[in-house]
Amino acid sequence: MAKQKILKFPPGFLWGASTSAYQIEGNNTNDWSEWEKSPARLKHLNKEGKNLDDYICDLSCNSEERLDEDLKCLKELGVKSYRFSIEWSRVQPEEGKFSVSGIEYYRGLIEKLKANKIEPFVTLWHYPLPLWLSKRGGWESGEMEKYFCLYAKKVVGEYKNEVRFWTVLNEPDIYSGFAYLTGKFPPNKKNLFTYLMVINNFIRVYKKAYLAIKEVAPNAQVGISKHNIYFEAYKNRPINVILKKLADWWWNFYFLNQIKNYEDFIGLNHYRRNTINYGFNKNENKIVSDFGWEVYPKSLYCVLIDLKKYHKPIYITEHGISDSRDKYRPWFIKECLKYVHRAIAEGADVKGYSHWSLLDNFEWAAGWTQKFGFYEVDRKTFKRTARPSAKVYAEICKNNQLVID
Ligand code: NOJ
């Protein structure tokens, strides 16, 4: 019989699960909810023969009213942290006006987490914008800095005694691409110059927000959730190597280089490898997820090693697989964590891993068609049902170790 191998993780390793507000809460009104129901979008979906219900977030997973059910799932998993986001439009539905009920709603969630010894890992912005702000130009606006810092100071000030970890922005890179280059996210623009301007606006706002948060909560741990891709130069052919350098420079490191003096940790979101062979996306695709994304566990190791140069603690704030039948997830988690363990052994200061996602949720432009959750969510009753991979993850969280057969 083959011997079991045990990979121990560092003491205090922060095992977690991730979600975001709009994707699970329901009952939110913002630029996304407006766009989802816009005649232009409905016409487009109709033309493509899509089932409209699959693309409207609406009540979502109804987490707004089911905090206790979500908490039960978190406890079953035995996670040490929960990464969730604050919905800006819920706490500031109008310009200059904060909503008491919105603020108390998140206080309730944070208190429940703390009572159960689950560390809240809070994202301030995870894509949607309040309507009043999108009407003022959203991330194109030169005034975003003012609006964002006011919002960040208010929220951090409210929860500073309970919350230690703050992710200021989630994947500004992905958002800018979809919102300003391919037009798939609101405000649905396709303009290279606006895209570049928005990226730089994000950088400026991020730095200011970092300083503003530190004023309110000097001991807070503040960072970003950055989506890094493993670009692989096929057979190290010279052209492929040049393209890799360019892609790494722009996609993986441009943003991080600009903010490197304004972060206490790096939050890493990672999903994919991109093989370069006289062009991009030439992946082997031996295994693909329901989303059609290549499943290649080693890429997580490669992006972690690349982040070593920043000499910052790293929290993996997202990593997961769309897999409705849980065909690959149990294997995928273990395989990827082997690589996390290896990266730590080779000096990457990885302090935590938060799996995307706790629940099946609203996958933005792909709506309800993709299933990233440890828990399935019934679209009518909202009942949460664990997939087998939830048990696999719970074992890992409980023992702070990975057992390899
Ligand atoms: C990253 C995004 O932050 C999250 O909102 C999304 O659902 C996952 N990737 C999966 O695509």
Residues whose N, C-alpha, C, O or C-beta is under 5 A from the ligand:
A	BS01	NOJ	E171 E363
